Amino acid sequence: MKKQGELYGVKFNSWFNAHVYPKVSGQVASGGEVIKKEIENQKNNIAKNSWEKIKNYLAENFSKFFGTKVE
């Protein structure tokens, strides 16, 4: 009985590796690329938004200091 169970386990493992794993692993890999691109995009947005806020802050302070108007 134990050998029969081992045989089913080996057959299932072979079937899984031949039919299921290639499909799942490909989707995971492509999903990883999408995630990496989205993280890079968000990182760039944060940098851009931060720079804009710093630039506006400095412009306002220089404007107040020198008595000019920010455009």
PQR file of N, CA, C, O and H, with PARSE charges and radii, in Angstrom:
ATOM      1  N   MET A   1       0.828  -1.193   0.000 -0.4000 1.5000
ATOM      2  CA  MET A   1       0.000   0.000   0.000 -0.0000 2.0000
ATOM      3  C   MET A   1       0.873   1.256   0.000  0.5500 1.7000
ATOM      4  O   MET A   1       0.559   2.229  -0.687 -0.5500 1.4000
ATOM      5  N   LYS A   2       1.959   1.239   0.763 -0.4000 1.5000
ATOM      6  CA  LYS A   2       2.844   2.406   0.831 -0.0000 2.0000
ATOM      7  C   LYS A   2       3.480   2.676  -0.520  0.5500 1.7000
ATOM      8  O   LYS A   2       3.630   3.829  -0.922 -0.5500 1.4000
ATOM      9  H   LYS A   2       2.213   0.449   1.321  0.4000 1.0000
ATOM     10  N   LYS A   3       3.859   1.600  -1.228 -0.4000 1.5000
ATOM     11  CA  LYS A   3       4.475   1.774  -2.546 -0.0000 2.0000
ATOM     12  C   LYS A   3       3.487   2.375  -3.539  0.5500 1.7000
ATOM     13  O   LYS A   3       3.864   3.174  -4.396 -0.5500 1.4000
ATOM     14  H   LYS A   3       3.738   0.663  -0.901  0.4000 1.0000
ATOM     15  N   GLN A   4       2.232   1.987  -3.418 -0.4000 1.5000
ATOM     16  CA  GLN A   4       1.205   2.537  -4.310 -0.0000 2.0000
ATOM     17  C   GLN A   4       1.065   4.040  -4.067  0.5500 1.7000
ATOM     18  O   GLN A   4       0.955   4.811  -5.020 -0.5500 1.4000
ATOM     19  H   GLN A   4       1.927   1.338  -2.721  0.4000 1.0000
ATOM     20  N   GLY A   5       1.069   4.461  -2.801 -0.4000 1.5000
ATOM     21  CA  GLY A   5       0.987   5.880  -2.469 -0.0000 2.0000
ATOM     22  C   GLY A   5       2.196   6.646  -2.982  0.5500 1.7000
ATOM     23  O   GLY A   5       2.064   7.765  -3.479 -0.5500 1.4000
ATOM     24  H   GLY A   5       1.158   3.834  -2.027  0.4000 1.0000
ATOM     25  N   GLU A   6       3.365   6.051  -2.863 -0.4000 1.5000
ATOM     26  CA  GLU A   6       4.584   6.695  -3.381 -0.0000 2.0000
ATOM     27  C   GLU A   6       4.514   6.830  -4.891  0.5500 1.7000
ATOM     28  O   GLU A   6       4.949   7.836  -5.451 -0.5500 1.4000
ATOM     29  H   GLU A   6       3.473   5.142  -2.459  0.4000 1.0000
ATOM     30  N   LEU A   7       3.959   5.804  -5.558 -0.4000 1.5000
ATOM     31  CA  LEU A   7       3.826   5.844  -7.015 -0.0000 2.0000
ATOM     32  C   LEU A   7       2.900   6.977  -7.437  0.5500 1.7000
ATOM     33  O   LEU A   7       3.193   7.693  -8.394 -0.5500 1.4000
ATOM     34  H   LEU A   7       3.606   4.987  -5.103  0.4000 1.0000
ATOM     35  N   TYR A   8       1.764   7.148  -6.719 -0.4000 1.5000
ATOM     36  CA  TYR A   8       0.853   8.257  -7.015 -0.0000 2.0000
ATOM     37  C   TYR A   8       1.542   9.602  -6.773  0.5500 1.7000
ATOM     38  O   TYR A   8       1.354  10.549  -7.538 -0.5500 1.4000
ATOM     39  H   TYR A   8       1.526   6.566  -5.941  0.4000 1.0000
ATOM     40  N   GLY A   9       2.334   9.678  -5.713 -0.4000 1.5000
ATOM     41  CA  GLY A   9       3.065  10.910  -5.414 -0.0000 2.0000
ATOM     42  C   GLY A   9       4.043  11.259  -6.520  0.5500 1.7000
ATOM     43  O   GLY A   9       4.144  12.417  -6.924 -0.5500 1.4000
ATOM     44  H   GLY A   9       2.487   8.910  -5.092  0.4000 1.0000
ATOM     45  N   VAL A  10       4.759  10.266  -7.007 -0.4000 1.5000
ATOM     46  CA  VAL A  10       5.731  10.492  -8.084 -0.0000 2.0000
ATOM     47  C   VAL A  10       5.009  10.911  -9.363  0.5500 1.7000
ATOM     48  O   VAL A  10       5.449  11.828 -10.056 -0.5500 1.4000
ATOM     49  H   VAL A  10       4.677   9.325  -6.678  0.4000 1.0000
ATOM     50  N   LYS A  11       3.904  10.240  -9.672 -0.4000 1.5000
ATOM     51  CA  LYS A  11       3.145  10.581 -10.881 -0.0000 2.0000
ATOM     52  C   LYS A  11       2.565  11.992 -10.782  0.5500 1.7000
ATOM     53  O   LYS A  11       2.610  12.762 -11.741 -0.5500 1.4000
ATOM     54  H   LYS A  11       3.546   9.495  -9.108  0.4000 1.0000
ATOM     55  N   PHE A  12       2.016  12.320  -9.597 -0.4000 1.5000
ATOM     56  CA  PHE A  12       1.463  13.657  -9.415 -0.0000 2.0000
ATOM     57  C   PHE A  12       2.556  14.706  -9.552  0.5500 1.7000
ATOM     58  O   PHE A  12       2.354  15.734 -10.199 -0.5500 1.4000
ATOM     59  H   PHE A  12       1.980  11.694  -8.818  0.4000 1.0000
ATOM     60  N   ASN A  13       3.704  14.457  -8.953 -0.4000 1.5000
ATOM     61  CA  ASN A  13       4.821  15.393  -9.022 -0.0000 2.0000
ATOM     62  C   ASN A  13       5.267  15.604 -10.466  0.5500 1.7000
ATOM     63  O   ASN A  13       5.531  16.731 -10.883 -0.5500 1.4000
ATOM     64  H   ASN A  13       3.868  13.622  -8.428  0.4000 1.0000
ATOM     65  N   SER A  14       5.347  14.524 -11.217 -0.4000 1.5000
ATOM     66  CA  SER A  14       5.734  14.632 -12.631 -0.0000 2.0000
ATOM     67  C   SER A  14       4.701  15.425 -13.417  0.5500 1.7000
ATOM     68  O   SER A  14       5.051  16.300 -14.209 -0.5500 1.4000
ATOM     69  H   SER A  14       5.133  13.608 -10.878  0.4000 1.0000
ATOM     70  N   TRP A  15       3.421  15.116 -13.195 -0.4000 1.5000
ATOM     71  CA  TRP A  15       2.357  15.820 -13.899 -0.0000 2.0000
ATOM     72  C   TRP A  15       2.374  17.309 -13.542  0.5500 1.7000
ATOM     73  O   TRP A  15       2.267  18.165 -14.420 -0.5500 1.4000
ATOM     74  H   TRP A  15       3.136  14.406 -12.551  0.4000 1.0000
ATOM     75  N   PHE A  16       2.509  17.612 -12.247 -0.4000 1.5000
ATOM     76  CA  PHE A  16       2.530  19.006 -11.796 -0.0000 2.0000
ATOM     77  C   PHE A  16       3.686  19.763 -12.432  0.5500 1.7000
ATOM     78  O   PHE A  16       3.505  20.874 -12.930 -0.5500 1.4000
ATOM     79  H   PHE A  16       2.596  16.917 -11.534  0.4000 1.0000
ATOM     80  N   ASN A  17       4.872  19.167 -12.416 -0.4000 1.5000
ATOM     81  CA  ASN A  17       6.046  19.818 -12.998 -0.0000 2.0000
ATOM     82  C   ASN A  17       5.926  19.997 -14.511  0.5500 1.7000
ATOM     83  O   ASN A  17       6.472  20.949 -15.069 -0.5500 1.4000
ATOM     84  H   ASN A  17       5.019  18.265 -12.012  0.4000 1.0000
ATOM     85  N   ALA A  18       5.221  19.097 -15.166 -0.4000 1.5000
ATOM     86  CA  ALA A  18       5.082  19.188 -16.626 -0.0000 2.0000
ATOM     87  C   ALA A  18       3.975  20.138 -17.060  0.5500 1.7000
ATOM     88  O   ALA A  18       4.105  20.806 -18.086 -0.5500 1.4000
ATOM     89  H   ALA A  18       4.778  18.325 -14.712  0.4000 1.0000
ATOM     90  N   HIS A  19       2.878  20.209 -16.289 -0.4000 1.5000
ATOM     91  CA  HIS A  19       1.710  20.953 -16.761 -0.0000 2.0000
ATOM     92  C   HIS A  19       1.381  22.222 -15.995  0.5500 1.7000
ATOM     93  O   HIS A  19       0.974  23.214 -16.600 -0.5500 1.4000
ATOM     94  H   HIS A  19       2.772  19.665 -15.456  0.4000 1.0000
ATOM     95  N   VAL A  20       1.544  22.217 -14.710 -0.4000 1.5000
ATOM     96  CA  VAL A  20       1.112  23.351 -13.896 -0.0000 2.0000
ATOM     97  C   VAL A  20       2.252  24.322 -13.638  0.5500 1.7000
ATOM     98  O   VAL A  20       2.097  25.525 -13.850 -0.5500 1.4000
ATOM     99  H   VAL A  20       1.874  21.411 -14.218  0.4000 1.0000
ATOM    100  N   TYR A  21       3.376  23.827 -13.190 -0.4000 1.5000
ATOM    101  CA  TYR A  21       4.483  24.692 -12.783 -0.0000 2.0000
ATOM    102  C   TYR A  21       4.947  25.650 -13.881  0.5500 1.7000
ATOM    103  O   TYR A  21       5.159  26.827 -13.590 -0.5500 1.4000
ATOM    104  H   TYR A  21       3.502  22.850 -13.018  0.4000 1.0000
ATOM    105  N   PRO A  22       5.117  25.202 -15.134 -0.5600 1.5000
ATOM    106  CA  PRO A  22       5.557  26.157 -16.167  0.2800 2.0000
ATOM    107  C   PRO A  22       4.604  27.335 -16.356  0.5500 1.7000
ATOM    108  O   PRO A  22       5.045  28.460 -16.589 -0.5500 1.4000
ATOM    109  N   LYS A  23       3.308  27.081 -16.258 -0.4000 1.5000
ATOM    110  CA  LYS A  23       2.326  28.153 -16.432 -0.0000 2.0000
ATOM    111  C   LYS A  23       2.364  29.123 -15.263  0.5500 1.7000
ATOM    112  O   LYS A  23       2.349  30.340 -15.450 -0.5500 1.4000
ATOM    113  H   LYS A  23       2.950  26.166 -16.068  0.4000 1.0000
ATOM    114  N   VAL A  24       2.412  28.581 -14.071 -0.4000 1.5000
ATOM    115  CA  VAL A  24       2.399  29.418 -12.867 -0.0000 2.0000
ATOM    116  C   VAL A  24       3.695  30.205 -12.753  0.5500 1.7000
ATOM    117  O   VAL A  24       3.669  31.396 -12.443 -0.5500 1.4000
ATOM    118  H   VAL A  24       2.423  27.593 -13.918  0.4000 1.0000
ATOM    119  N   SER A  25       4.812  29.565 -12.994 -0.4000 1.5000
ATOM    120  CA  SER A  25       6.099  30.259 -12.834 -0.0000 2.0000
ATOM    121  C   SER A  25       6.243  31.382 -13.856  0.5500 1.7000
ATOM    122  O   SER A  25       6.834  32.417 -13.550 -0.5500 1.4000
ATOM    123  H   SER A  25       4.833  28.597 -13.245  0.4000 1.0000
ATOM    124  N   GLY A  26       5.714  31.197 -15.061 -0.4000 1.5000
ATOM    125  CA  GLY A  26       5.773  32.250 -16.073 -0.0000 2.0000
ATOM    126  C   GLY A  26       4.944  33.454 -15.679  0.5500 1.7000
ATOM    127  O   GLY A  26       5.353  34.594 -15.898 -0.5500 1.4000
ATOM    128  H   GLY A  26       5.234  30.355 -15.310  0.4000 1.0000
ATOM    129  N   GLN A  27       3.779  33.207 -15.098 -0.4000 1.5000
ATOM    130  CA  GLN A  27       2.921  34.309 -14.670 -0.0000 2.0000
ATOM    131  C   GLN A  27       3.533  35.049 -13.492  0.5500 1.7000
ATOM    132  O   GLN A  27       3.424  36.271 -13.398 -0.5500 1.4000
ATOM    133  H   GLN A  27       3.447  32.281 -14.919  0.4000 1.0000
ATOM    134  N   VAL A  28       4.172  34.317 -12.600 -0.4000 1.5000
ATOM    135  CA  VAL A  28       4.824  34.960 -11.459 -0.0000 2.0000
ATOM    136  C   VAL A  28       5.973  35.833 -11.934  0.5500 1.7000
ATOM    137  O   VAL A  28       6.150  36.947 -11.442 -0.5500 1.4000
ATOM    138  H   VAL A  28       4.260  33.324 -12.677  0.4000 1.0000
ATOM    139  N   ALA A  29       6.751  35.340 -12.879 -0.4000 1.5000
ATOM    140  CA  ALA A  29       7.881  36.117 -13.399 -0.0000 2.0000
ATOM    141  C   ALA A  29       7.392  37.384 -14.093  0.5500 1.7000
ATOM    142  O   ALA A  29       7.955  38.458 -13.883 -0.5500 1.4000
ATOM    143  H   ALA A  29       6.608  34.435 -13.279  0.4000 1.0000
ATOM    144  N   SER A  30       6.354  37.271 -14.913 -0.4000 1.5000
ATOM    145  CA  SER A  30       5.853  38.469 -15.601 -0.0000 2.0000
ATOM    146  C   SER A  30       5.201  39.424 -14.605  0.5500 1.7000
ATOM    147  O   SER A  30       5.289  40.641 -14.768 -0.5500 1.4000
ATOM    148  H   SER A  30       5.896  36.398 -15.083  0.4000 1.0000
ATOM    149  N   GLY A  31       4.558  38.893 -13.591 -0.4000 1.5000
ATOM    150  CA  GLY A  31       3.976  39.740 -12.554 -0.0000 2.0000
ATOM    151  C   GLY A  31       5.046  40.488 -11.794  0.5500 1.7000
ATOM    152  O   GLY A  31       4.846  41.634 -11.393 -0.5500 1.4000
ATOM    153  H   GLY A  31       4.486  37.904 -13.459  0.4000 1.0000
ATOM    154  N   GLY A  32       6.188  39.841 -11.593 -0.4000 1.5000
ATOM    155  CA  GLY A  32       7.311  40.485 -10.916 -0.0000 2.0000
ATOM    156  C   GLY A  32       7.829  41.672 -11.709  0.5500 1.7000
ATOM    157  O   GLY A  32       8.197  42.693 -11.128 -0.5500 1.4000
ATOM    158  H   GLY A  32       6.351  38.910 -11.919  0.4000 1.0000
ATOM    159  N   GLU A  33       7.861  41.552 -13.017 -0.4000 1.5000
ATOM    160  CA  GLU A  33       8.309  42.656 -13.866 -0.0000 2.0000
ATOM    161  C   GLU A  33       7.345  43.837 -13.769  0.5500 1.7000
ATOM    162  O   GLU A  33       7.771  44.991 -13.720 -0.5500 1.4000
ATOM    163  H   GLU A  33       7.562  40.723 -13.490  0.4000 1.0000
ATOM    164  N   VAL A  34       6.070  43.547 -13.742 -0.4000 1.5000
ATOM    165  CA  VAL A  34       5.061  44.608 -13.612 -0.0000 2.0000
ATOM    166  C   VAL A  34       5.240  45.324 -12.284  0.5500 1.7000
ATOM    167  O   VAL A  34       5.170  46.551 -12.219 -0.5500 1.4000
ATOM    168  H   VAL A  34       5.724  42.610 -13.781  0.4000 1.0000
ATOM    169  N   ILE A  35       5.469  44.562 -11.235 -0.4000 1.5000
ATOM    170  CA  ILE A  35       5.654  45.155  -9.913 -0.0000 2.0000
ATOM    171  C   ILE A  35       6.910  46.013  -9.879  0.5500 1.7000
ATOM    172  O   ILE A  35       6.895  47.113  -9.328 -0.5500 1.4000
ATOM    173  H   ILE A  35       5.525  43.565 -11.288  0.4000 1.0000
ATOM    174  N   LYS A  36       7.997  45.518 -10.465 -0.4000 1.5000
ATOM    175  CA  LYS A  36       9.244  46.294 -10.488 -0.0000 2.0000
ATOM    176  C   LYS A  36       9.049  47.613 -11.236  0.5500 1.7000
ATOM    177  O   LYS A  36       9.550  48.652 -10.805 -0.5500 1.4000
ATOM    178  H   LYS A  36       8.009  44.624 -10.913  0.4000 1.0000
ATOM    179  N   LYS A  37       8.327  47.574 -12.346 -0.4000 1.5000
ATOM    180  CA  LYS A  37       8.078  48.797 -13.121 -0.0000 2.0000
ATOM    181  C   LYS A  37       7.228  49.783 -12.321  0.5500 1.7000
ATOM    182  O   LYS A  37       7.488  50.986 -12.333 -0.5500 1.4000
ATOM    183  H   LYS A  37       7.920  46.731 -12.696  0.4000 1.0000
ATOM    184  N   GLU A  38       6.222  49.273 -11.633 -0.4000 1.5000
ATOM    185  CA  GLU A  38       5.344  50.140 -10.843 -0.0000 2.0000
ATOM    186  C   GLU A  38       6.104  50.769  -9.676  0.5500 1.7000
ATOM    187  O   GLU A  38       5.906  51.943  -9.365 -0.5500 1.4000
ATOM    188  H   GLU A  38       6.011  48.296 -11.623  0.4000 1.0000
ATOM    189  N   ILE A  39       6.965  49.996  -9.037 -0.4000 1.5000
ATOM    190  CA  ILE A  39       7.773  50.547  -7.938 -0.0000 2.0000
ATOM    191  C   ILE A  39       8.689  51.642  -8.468  0.5500 1.7000
ATOM    192  O   ILE A  39       8.820  52.692  -7.838 -0.5500 1.4000
ATOM    193  H   ILE A  39       7.126  49.042  -9.290  0.4000 1.0000
ATOM    194  N   GLU A  40       9.316  51.418  -9.600 -0.4000 1.5000
ATOM    195  CA  GLU A  40      10.195  52.429 -10.194 -0.0000 2.0000
ATOM    196  C   GLU A  40       9.405  53.688 -10.544  0.5500 1.7000
ATOM    197  O   GLU A  40       9.880  54.803 -10.326 -0.5500 1.4000
ATOM    198  H   GLU A  40       9.209  50.565 -10.112  0.4000 1.0000
ATOM    199  N   ASN A  41       8.205  53.510 -11.085 -0.4000 1.5000
ATOM    200  CA  ASN A  41       7.340  54.634 -11.436 -0.0000 2.0000
ATOM    201  C   ASN A  41       6.962  55.438 -10.194  0.5500 1.7000
ATOM    202  O   ASN A  41       7.025  56.667 -10.204 -0.5500 1.4000
ATOM    203  H   ASN A  41       7.820  52.604 -11.262  0.4000 1.0000
ATOM    204  N   GLN A  42       6.570  54.747  -9.128 -0.4000 1.5000
ATOM    205  CA  GLN A  42       6.196  55.435  -7.893 -0.0000 2.0000
ATOM    206  C   GLN A  42       7.395  56.152  -7.283  0.5500 1.7000
ATOM    207  O   GLN A  42       7.258  57.255  -6.754 -0.5500 1.4000
ATOM    208  H   GLN A  42       6.519  53.748  -9.120  0.4000 1.0000
ATOM    209  N   LYS A  43       8.562  55.534  -7.354 -0.4000 1.5000
ATOM    210  CA  LYS A  43       9.781  56.154  -6.834 -0.0000 2.0000
ATOM    211  C   LYS A  43      10.087  57.444  -7.589  0.5500 1.7000
ATOM    212  O   LYS A  43      10.453  58.452  -6.985 -0.5500 1.4000
ATOM    213  H   LYS A  43       8.674  54.638  -7.784  0.4000 1.0000
ATOM    214  N   ASN A  44       9.935  57.407  -8.900 -0.4000 1.5000
ATOM    215  CA  ASN A  44      10.165  58.607  -9.705 -0.0000 2.0000
ATOM    216  C   ASN A  44       9.143  59.699  -9.382  0.5500 1.7000
ATOM    217  O   ASN A  44       9.489  60.879  -9.325 -0.5500 1.4000
ATOM    218  H   ASN A  44       9.637  56.589  -9.391  0.4000 1.0000
ATOM    219  N   ASN A  45       7.883  59.302  -9.171 -0.4000 1.5000
ATOM    220  CA  ASN A  45       6.848  60.278  -8.815 -0.0000 2.0000
ATOM    221  C   ASN A  45       7.148  60.933  -7.479  0.5500 1.7000
ATOM    222  O   ASN A  45       6.966  62.140  -7.322 -0.5500 1.4000
ATOM    223  H   ASN A  45       7.603  58.343  -9.217  0.4000 1.0000
ATOM    224  N   ILE A  46       7.607  60.146  -6.517 -0.4000 1.5000
ATOM    225  CA  ILE A  46       7.939  60.702  -5.202 -0.0000 2.0000
ATOM    226  C   ILE A  46       9.070  61.702  -5.326  0.5500 1.7000
ATOM    227  O   ILE A  46       9.016  62.781  -4.735 -0.5500 1.4000
ATOM    228  H   ILE A  46       7.755  59.165  -6.645  0.4000 1.0000
ATOM    229  N   ALA A  47      10.099  61.350  -6.093 -0.4000 1.5000
ATOM    230  CA  ALA A  47      11.235  62.255  -6.275 -0.0000 2.0000
ATOM    231  C   ALA A  47      10.787  63.552  -6.953  0.5500 1.7000
ATOM    232  O   ALA A  47      11.193  64.641  -6.547 -0.5500 1.4000
ATOM    233  H   ALA A  47      10.142  60.473  -6.573  0.4000 1.0000
ATOM    234  N   LYS A  48       9.961  63.432  -7.972 -0.4000 1.5000
ATOM    235  CA  LYS A  48       9.495  64.616  -8.699 -0.0000 2.0000
ATOM    236  C   LYS A  48       8.637  65.504  -7.791  0.5500 1.7000
ATOM    237  O   LYS A  48       8.827  66.720  -7.750 -0.5500 1.4000
ATOM    238  H   LYS A  48       9.631  62.547  -8.302  0.4000 1.0000
ATOM    239  N   ASN A  49       7.701  64.899  -7.070 -0.4000 1.5000
ATOM    240  CA  ASN A  49       6.830  65.674  -6.185 -0.0000 2.0000
ATOM    241  C   ASN A  49       7.620  66.324  -5.060  0.5500 1.7000
ATOM    242  O   ASN A  49       7.351  67.467  -4.689 -0.5500 1.4000
ATOM    243  H   ASN A  49       7.546  63.911  -7.104  0.4000 1.0000
ATOM    244  N   SER A  50       8.585  65.610  -4.522 -0.4000 1.5000
ATOM    245  CA  SER A  50       9.415  66.178  -3.453 -0.0000 2.0000
ATOM    246  C   SER A  50      10.195  67.381  -3.963  0.5500 1.7000
ATOM    247  O   SER A  50      10.269  68.412  -3.294 -0.5500 1.4000
ATOM    248  H   SER A  50       8.805  64.682  -4.823  0.4000 1.0000
ATOM    249  N   TRP A  51      10.769  67.248  -5.137 -0.4000 1.5000
ATOM    250  CA  TRP A  51      11.541  68.349  -5.703 -0.0000 2.0000
ATOM    251  C   TRP A  51      10.654  69.564  -5.943  0.5500 1.7000
ATOM    252  O   TRP A  51      11.068  70.694  -5.682 -0.5500 1.4000
ATOM    253  H   TRP A  51      10.709  66.411  -5.681  0.4000 1.0000
ATOM    254  N   GLU A  52       9.448  69.346  -6.435 -0.4000 1.5000
ATOM    255  CA  GLU A  52       8.530  70.459  -6.678 -0.0000 2.0000
ATOM    256  C   GLU A  52       8.189  71.174  -5.366  0.5500 1.7000
ATOM    257  O   GLU A  52       8.146  72.404  -5.325 -0.5500 1.4000
ATOM    258  H   GLU A  52       9.111  68.429  -6.647  0.4000 1.0000
ATOM    259  N   LYS A  53       7.951  70.424  -4.316 -0.4000 1.5000
ATOM    260  CA  LYS A  53       7.625  71.036  -3.026 -0.0000 2.0000
ATOM    261  C   LYS A  53       8.815  71.809  -2.465  0.5500 1.7000
ATOM    262  O   LYS A  53       8.650  72.905  -1.929 -0.5500 1.4000
ATOM    263  H   LYS A  53       7.985  69.425  -4.349  0.4000 1.0000
ATOM    264  N   ILE A  54      10.005  71.243  -2.587 -0.4000 1.5000
ATOM    265  CA  ILE A  54      11.206  71.942  -2.113 -0.0000 2.0000
ATOM    266  C   ILE A  54      11.420  73.221  -2.913  0.5500 1.7000
ATOM    267  O   ILE A  54      11.723  74.274  -2.352 -0.5500 1.4000
ATOM    268  H   ILE A  54      10.139  70.353  -3.023  0.4000 1.0000
ATOM    269  N   LYS A  55      11.258  73.118  -4.221 -0.4000 1.5000
ATOM    270  CA  LYS A  55      11.437  74.282  -5.093 -0.0000 2.0000
ATOM    271  C   LYS A  55      10.449  75.394  -4.737  0.5500 1.7000
ATOM    272  O   LYS A  55      10.826  76.563  -4.662 -0.5500 1.4000
ATOM    273  H   LYS A  55      11.012  72.263  -4.677  0.4000 1.0000
ATOM    274  N   ASN A  56       9.190  75.029  -4.519 -0.4000 1.5000
ATOM    275  CA  ASN A  56       8.182  76.026  -4.154 -0.0000 2.0000
ATOM    276  C   ASN A  56       8.486  76.648  -2.792  0.5500 1.7000
ATOM    277  O   ASN A  56       8.332  77.856  -2.616 -0.5500 1.4000
ATOM    278  H   ASN A  56       8.884  74.079  -4.580  0.4000 1.0000
ATOM    279  N   TYR A  57       8.908  75.848  -1.847 -0.4000 1.5000
ATOM    280  CA  TYR A  57       9.244  76.340  -0.513 -0.0000 2.0000
ATOM    281  C   TYR A  57      10.398  77.349  -0.587  0.5500 1.7000
ATOM    282  O   TYR A  57      10.333  78.425   0.007 -0.5500 1.4000
ATOM    283  H   TYR A  57       9.033  74.867  -1.990  0.4000 1.0000
ATOM    284  N   LEU A  58      11.443  76.987  -1.317 -0.4000 1.5000
ATOM    285  CA  LEU A  58      12.583  77.894  -1.446 -0.0000 2.0000
ATOM    286  C   LEU A  58      12.198  79.175  -2.173  0.5500 1.7000
ATOM    287  O   LEU A  58      12.629  80.266  -1.800 -0.5500 1.4000
ATOM    288  H   LEU A  58      11.495  76.113  -1.800  0.4000 1.0000
ATOM    289  N   ALA A  59      11.386  79.035  -3.208 -0.4000 1.5000
ATOM    290  CA  ALA A  59      10.963  80.214  -3.962 -0.0000 2.0000
ATOM    291  C   ALA A  59      10.165  81.167  -3.075  0.5500 1.7000
ATOM    292  O   ALA A  59      10.353  82.382  -3.140 -0.5500 1.4000
ATOM    293  H   ALA A  59      11.036  78.149  -3.511  0.4000 1.0000
ATOM    294  N   GLU A  60       9.282  80.623  -2.254 -0.4000 1.5000
ATOM    295  CA  GLU A  60       8.489  81.469  -1.355 -0.0000 2.0000
ATOM    296  C   GLU A  60       9.367  82.168  -0.322  0.5500 1.7000
ATOM    297  O   GLU A  60       9.167  83.348  -0.036 -0.5500 1.4000
ATOM    298  H   GLU A  60       9.129  79.636  -2.202  0.4000 1.0000
ATOM    299  N   ASN A  61      10.336  81.448   0.238 -0.4000 1.5000
ATOM    300  CA  ASN A  61      11.211  82.053   1.240 -0.0000 2.0000
ATOM    301  C   ASN A  61      12.125  83.121   0.643  0.5500 1.7000
ATOM    302  O   ASN A  61      12.329  84.171   1.251 -0.5500 1.4000
ATOM    303  H   ASN A  61      10.498  80.489   0.006  0.4000 1.0000
ATOM    304  N   PHE A  62      12.675  82.860  -0.541 -0.4000 1.5000
ATOM    305  CA  PHE A  62      13.501  83.874  -1.198 -0.0000 2.0000
ATOM    306  C   PHE A  62      12.658  85.087  -1.569  0.5500 1.7000
ATOM    307  O   PHE A  62      13.108  86.228  -1.475 -0.5500 1.4000
ATOM    308  H   PHE A  62      12.509  82.006  -1.035  0.4000 1.0000
ATOM    309  N   SER A  63      11.421  84.815  -1.994 -0.4000 1.5000
ATOM    310  CA  SER A  63      10.529  85.900  -2.364 -0.0000 2.0000
ATOM    311  C   SER A  63      10.245  86.800  -1.163  0.5500 1.7000
ATOM    312  O   SER A  63      10.272  88.025  -1.278 -0.5500 1.4000
ATOM    313  H   SER A  63      11.055  83.888  -2.070  0.4000 1.0000
ATOM    314  N   LYS A  64       9.975  86.192  -0.023 -0.4000 1.5000
ATOM    315  CA  LYS A  64       9.726  86.977   1.187 -0.0000 2.0000
ATOM    316  C   LYS A  64      10.981  87.744   1.606  0.5500 1.7000
ATOM    317  O   LYS A  64      10.902  88.908   2.001 -0.5500 1.4000
ATOM    318  H   LYS A  64       9.952  85.197   0.071  0.4000 1.0000
ATOM    319  N   PHE A  65      12.115  87.098   1.518 -0.4000 1.5000
ATOM    320  CA  PHE A  65      13.375  87.712   1.946 -0.0000 2.0000
ATOM    321  C   PHE A  65      13.741  88.915   1.074  0.5500 1.7000
ATOM    322  O   PHE A  65      14.141  89.963   1.580 -0.5500 1.4000
ATOM    323  H   PHE A  65      12.179  86.154   1.197  0.4000 1.0000
ATOM    324  N   PHE A  66      13.596  88.744  -0.255 -0.4000 1.5000
ATOM    325  CA  PHE A  66      13.983  89.812  -1.165 -0.0000 2.0000
ATOM    326  C   PHE A  66      12.833  90.732  -1.541  0.5500 1.7000
ATOM    327  O   PHE A  66      13.031  91.708  -2.266 -0.5500 1.4000
ATOM    328  H   PHE A  66      13.271  87.892  -0.665  0.4000 1.0000
ATOM    329  N   GLY A  67      11.643  90.433  -1.060 -0.4000 1.5000
ATOM    330  CA  GLY A  67      10.496  91.307  -1.331 -0.0000 2.0000
ATOM    331  C   GLY A  67      10.014  91.226  -2.770  0.5500 1.7000
ATOM    332  O   GLY A  67       9.508  92.213  -3.304 -0.5500 1.4000
ATOM    333  H   GLY A  67      11.483  89.640  -0.472  0.4000 1.0000
ATOM    334  N   THR A  68      10.158  90.087  -3.398 -0.4000 1.5000
ATOM    335  CA  THR A  68       9.703  89.921  -4.785 -0.0000 2.0000
ATOM    336  C   THR A  68       8.477  89.031  -4.805  0.5500 1.7000
ATOM    337  O   THR A  68       8.054  88.502  -3.777 -0.5500 1.4000
ATOM    338  H   THR A  68      10.569  89.286  -2.964  0.4000 1.0000
ATOM    339  N   LYS A  69       7.915  88.876  -5.990 -0.4000 1.5000
ATOM    340  CA  LYS A  69       6.703  88.068  -6.138 -0.0000 2.0000
ATOM    341  C   LYS A  69       7.060  86.761  -6.850  0.5500 1.7000
ATOM    342  O   LYS A  69       7.788  86.761  -7.843 -0.5500 1.4000
ATOM    343  H   LYS A  69       8.259  89.305  -6.825  0.4000 1.0000
ATOM    344  N   VAL A  70       6.532  85.639  -6.321 -0.4000 1.5000
ATOM    345  CA  VAL A  70       6.753  84.315  -6.950 -0.0000 2.0000
ATOM    346  C   VAL A  70       5.834  84.166  -8.131  0.5500 1.7000
ATOM    347  O   VAL A  70       4.639  84.451  -8.047 -0.5500 1.4000
ATOM    348  H   VAL A  70       5.941  85.640  -5.515  0.4000 1.0000
ATOM    349  N   GLU A  71       6.392  83.721  -9.226 -0.4000 1.5000
ATOM    350  CA  GLU A  71       5.560  83.498 -10.434 -0.0000 2.0000
ATOM    351  C   GLU A  71       5.298  82.052 -10.641  0.5500 1.7000
ATOM    352  O   GLU A  71       4.622  81.678 -11.599 -0.5500 1.4000
ATOM    353  H   GLU A  71       7.362  83.490  -9.295  0.4000 1.0000
TER
END
